[in-house]
Amino acid sequence: MTWQKLTKRQQDFARQLSARIPHTQCPQASVSQVAKHLDAVADAARQVGHGPIDGDTLKALCQVTGWTYTAPKRSATVKDLAAALGVSLSTIYRRCRNGLLDAVKVAGRWVITVTA
């Protein structure tokens, strides 16, 4: 559906839905793109209720619309990452030193960035 073919009410609804999509995770979801896929975005919004469209619902929406999905990133400690992966601390330190993990040293400690 094109923007010009939408009624004023549908255009306002597309703007509201666009505001509920985290654009850091789905940068292609502009207002015009939301209007183009209005039914799919409205279905996703109904699934999550009143909050932002995120998580598995956002992934599924991106697959339906063809938008690119970027997983959110968070910081992890060496100890947390080792426990999550089931490996030793020395393995994580070695991977940090060899550049196999997205990690930087801050005040003598490794800070690792992982995607959720």
Secondary structure, DSSP 8 states (H G I E B T S, - for coil): --GGGS-HHHHHHHHHHHHTS-TTT-TT--HHHHHHTHHHHHHHHHHHTTS---HHHHHHHHHHHT------EEEE-HHHHHHHHT--HHHHHHHHHTT-S-EEEETTEEEEEEE-
